[in-house]
Amino acid sequence: MYIIPDLINLGLKDDQQWPTEAHKVVAQNLLLCRPEINDRDILIQCVQIILTVPIEKIETITLEELIKDYNFPAF
């Protein structure tokens, strides 16, 4: 389980950056302090899905939309 906010950056691949601060905040809100996120591979998989959300939609996306439209894991 990842609990420190900056650890969310472990979900980024080499030389990858957050497209917006909103993408990072969404990832932190969904993935930190979750017992299901117990290794880096799961963290990377989930962060990579969040990164595919278009910039114009990231601030209003719901968990249900992430699960349905982006195949985000339903923990």
C-alpha angles and dihedrals in degrees: 000000000000115000107162113086095227091056087075086079088071085076091066120092122232112300091002121133135189109268090214138001087246091064089054093047092050090050092049093048094049102037111031120091092013115133089208090065094071103142138036095249091062091045092051092047093052095043091050090054091050090051090060092063109105117250092241091056104038096087094054103033117123128213089246090056091049091052096044103036103029103030092243110174114262100222 
